[in-house]
Amino acid sequence: MNAKSRKVEKSKSRKSRAPSPAIALLRNVWEHHGYGMGHSWERLNAAMSTALSLAIWSGMRFDLDDFKTIAKEFNFGYWGGNDRHMSGEMFYLTACNCETRYASGRRYPPNPSCCLAFESWKDRRPFIVRSPDKKTGARVAVGARFEWRGEQVECTSFAEDGSRLVACTYKEPKRDENGYAIGPRKVLERTSITHDAIREYHADQKTLHELRVQWKRFDHKTTESLCDWVKRELGVGTDRQLGSLKHDQLERLSAEVDRLAAAAPEPRAEAG
């Protein structure tokens, strides 16, 4: 069999391959809804949305082209959220492990095959951010909250070309006598985050961790803790806010660590 024949056979095999469990579930709902009840687009749209959510958080497998199939065959624009390029983001939020499904607040694990299928449909690289206190990162979705430069921010949108995400912090709202927020949230600060910015953030967090480890060796030789020095010299007041230090501030901190290291006495050799 020559290369051309193998390519044709491979194409036929792909077309004849059984659909993923997720597509099979959606197709069953699409083709068999309303039995004995009559047709209702409102009911069908709600049922398709529920079925897709079920496929995601139950852990069903998605194939890479599944969201393309969903958009093409199942009128996804009517029930997937139809705000132009924001279509379907609520399902990506579920797939990325950003929603709770238990009364206890416990989260389901993410559905990686769904994440990959959604990203393939959007032609968008995932934005993966690692918190300072965690070894692994997590995908960011619209509505997800994550730590960024010492602040808790919330992702509100992605650029249509997938080059950046927008994250916001919000003003503390007014509350009623029962503690419930009154009125809409007001944006305090809006930040545009690119993949390059995430790489720089992770590198700065690694540098900060190394400097903190080194500083501990000098605590007994100085009256200041690292946080006290940073507050006095760099204006950052709490341990949590150390994550907001930028590259130039980390260079100043590194120079202070070097100064302390140079001033420290050499350890005495033990008598043989």
C-alpha positions in Angstrom: 0.0 0.0 0.0 1.5 3.3 -1.1 1.4 6.5 1.0 -1.6 7.9 -0.9 -3.7 4.8 -0.2 -2.7 4.8 3.5 -3.8 8.4 3.7 -7.2 7.6 2.2 -7.7 4.6 4.5 -6.7 6.7 7.5 -9.3 9.3 6.4 -12.0 6.7 6.0 -11.2 5.2 9.4 -11.4 8.6 11.1 -14.8 9.3 9.5 -16.2 5.8 10.4 -14.8 6.0 14.0 -17.5 5.9 16.7 -18.3 9.2 18.2 -17.0 10.1 21.7 -19.3 9.3 24.7 -20.0 13.0 25.0 -21.2 13.4 21.4 -23.2 10.2 21.7 -25.0 11.6 24.8 -25.7 14.9 23.1 -26.9 13.2 19.9 -29.3 11.0 21.9 -30.8 14.1 23.5 -31.0 16.0 20.2 -32.7 13.1 18.3 -35.0 11.7 21.0 -36.2 14.7 23.0 -39.8 15.4 23.5 -41.2 11.9 23.1 -44.9 12.1 23.9 -44.5 15.7 24.9 -44.3 17.6 21.6 -41.5 19.8 20.3 -40.2 22.7 22.3 -37.0 24.6 21.4 -36.9 26.1 24.9 -36.9 22.7 26.5 -34.5 21.3 23.9 -32.0 24.1 24.5 -32.1 23.6 28.2 -31.8 19.8 27.9 -28.7 20.2 25.6 -27.1 22.6 28.0 -27.7 20.2 30.9 -26.5 17.2 28.9 -23.2 18.9 27.9 -22.6 19.9 31.6 -23.3 16.3 32.6 -20.8 15.0 30.1 -18.2 17.3 31.4 -18.4 16.9 35.1 -19.2 13.2 35.0 -15.8 12.8 33.3 -16.9 11.6 29.8 -14.3 11.5 27.1 -14.3 14.3 24.4 -12.5 13.9 21.1 -10.5 16.9 19.8 -13.1 18.0 17.2 -16.1 17.5 19.4 -16.9 21.2 20.0 -16.6 21.8 16.3 -19.2 19.1 15.9 -21.4 20.6 18.6 -21.3 24.0 17.0 -22.1 22.6 13.6 -24.8 20.0 14.3 -26.6 21.1 17.5 -27.3 24.8 17.1 -24.8 25.6 19.9 -25.2 29.3 19.4 -28.8 29.1 20.9 -27.8 27.4 24.1 -24.1 27.7 24.6 -24.0 31.4 25.3 -24.1 33.5 22.1 -22.0 36.6 23.0 -19.8 36.3 19.8 -16.4 34.9 20.8 -17.5 34.3 24.4 -19.7 31.5 23.2 -19.4 28.3 25.3 -17.1 29.8 28.0 -19.4 28.6 30.8 -18.7 25.0 29.8 -15.0 25.7 29.7 -15.3 27.0 33.2 -16.8 23.7 34.3 -14.2 21.6 32.4 -11.3 23.6 34.0 -12.4 22.7 37.6 -13.6 26.1 38.5 -17.1 25.2 39.7 -18.3 23.4 42.8 -20.7 20.5 42.6 -21.0 19.4 46.2 -22.8 21.2 49.0 -19.5 21.0 50.9 -17.9 23.1 48.3 -15.7 20.3 47.1 -14.7 20.4 43.4 -14.7 17.8 40.8 -11.4 17.1 39.0 -11.0 18.9 35.7 -12.0 17.2 32.4 -8.8 17.5 30.3 -10.2 16.0 27.1 -13.0 18.6 27.2 -10.5 21.4 27.8 -8.4 20.3 24.8 -11.5 20.0 22.6 -12.7 23.5 23.6 -9.3 25.0 23.0 -9.1 23.4 19.6 -12.4 24.8 18.6 -11.4 28.3 19.8 -7.9 27.9 18.4 -6.6 29.2 21.7 -3.6 28.2 23.8 -4.5 27.6 27.4 -3.6 30.2 30.0 -2.1 28.2 32.9 -1.3 30.1 36.1 0.4 28.6 39.2 -0.3 30.1 42.6 2.8 30.8 44.8 1.7 28.1 47.3 1.1 25.4 44.7 3.5 23.3 42.6 1.2 22.8 39.6 -0.8 25.4 37.6 -4.5 25.5 36.6 -6.2 26.6 33.5 -7.9 30.0 33.7 -11.5 30.3 32.5 -14.0 33.2 32.5 -15.3 33.5 36.0 -12.2 31.8 37.6 -10.5 33.5 40.5 -6.7 33.2 40.9 -3.8 34.9 42.6 -1.9 37.4 40.4 0.9 39.6 41.7 -0.3 39.5 45.3 -4.0 40.1 44.5 -7.0 37.9 44.0 -8.3 38.6 40.5 -11.2 37.2 38.4 -10.9 36.4 34.7 -13.7 38.3 32.8 -12.8 37.7 29.1 -10.3 36.5 26.5 -9.1 38.4 23.5 -10.8 37.1 20.4 -7.4 36.2 18.9 -6.5 34.3 22.1 -3.5 36.4 22.8 -4.4 37.6 26.3 -7.0 37.4 29.0 -8.5 40.2 31.0 -8.7 39.9 34.8 -10.2 42.4 37.3 -10.2 43.2 41.0 -13.4 44.7 42.5 -14.2 47.4 45.1 -15.6 46.1 48.4 -19.4 46.4 47.9 -21.8 48.0 50.3 -23.7 45.4 52.3 -27.2 45.2 53.9 -27.8 44.4 57.6 -27.6 40.7 56.7 -24.2 41.0 55.1 -25.4 40.6 51.5 -23.8 42.8 48.8 -25.9 45.6 47.5 -25.8 46.7 43.8 -23.5 45.6 41.0 -19.8 45.1 41.5 -17.5 48.0 40.5 -14.2 47.3 38.9 -11.2 48.5 40.9 -8.4 47.5 38.5 -8.4 45.8 35.1 -5.3 43.9 34.0 -4.4 42.4 30.6 -2.4 39.2 30.9 -0.5 37.5 28.1 1.4 34.2 28.0 4.7 36.1 28.2 3.4 37.9 31.4 2.5 34.5 32.9 6.0 33.2 32.2 7.6 36.3 33.8 5.3 36.0 36.8 6.3 32.3 37.4 10.0 33.2 37.0 9.6 36.1 39.6 7.9 33.7 42.0 10.7 31.2 41.7 13.3 34.0 42.3 11.3 35.2 45.3 11.2 31.7 46.8 14.9 31.3 46.4 15.6 34.7 48.0 13.3 33.9 51.0 15.2 30.7 51.6 18.5 32.5 51.5 17.3 35.3 53.8 16.4 32.8 56.5 20.1 32.2 57.0 20.6 35.8 58.1 17.7 36.3 60.4 19.9 35.8 63.4 22.3 38.5 62.1 19.8 41.3 61.5 17.0 42.8 63.5 14.8 42.9 60.4 12.8 40.1 58.9 12.5 39.9 55.1 8.9 41.3 55.3 10.1 44.3 57.4 12.9 45.1 55.0 10.6 44.9 52.0 8.0 47.1 53.7 10.7 49.7 54.6 12.5 49.7 51.3 9.9 48.7 48.7 6.6 49.7 50.4 5.1 46.2 50.3 3.4 45.6 53.7 2.3 42.0 54.1 3.7 38.6 53.4 1.0 37.9 50.9 1.8 41.0 49.0 5.4 39.8 48.4 3.9 38.2 45.3 3.4 41.7 43.8 7.2 42.4 43.6 8.3 43.1 40.1 11.6 42.2 38.5 13.4 45.4 39.4 12.3 45.1 43.0 13.5 41.5 43.2 16.9 42.7 41.9 17.1 45.1 44.9 16.1 42.3 47.3 18.7 40.1 45.7 21.4 42.8 46.1 20.5 43.0 49.8 20.8 39.2 50.2 24.2 39.4 48.5 25.3 42.2 50.9 24.2 40.1 54.0 26.0 37.1 52.6 29.2 39.1 52.1 29.0 40.5 55.6 28.4 37.2 57.3 31.5 35.7 59.0 33.1 32.6 57.5 32.2 29.4 59.4 35.1 28.2 61.5 36.6 24.9 60.5 36.2 22.1 63.1 39.3 20.9 64.8 40.5 17.7 63.3 
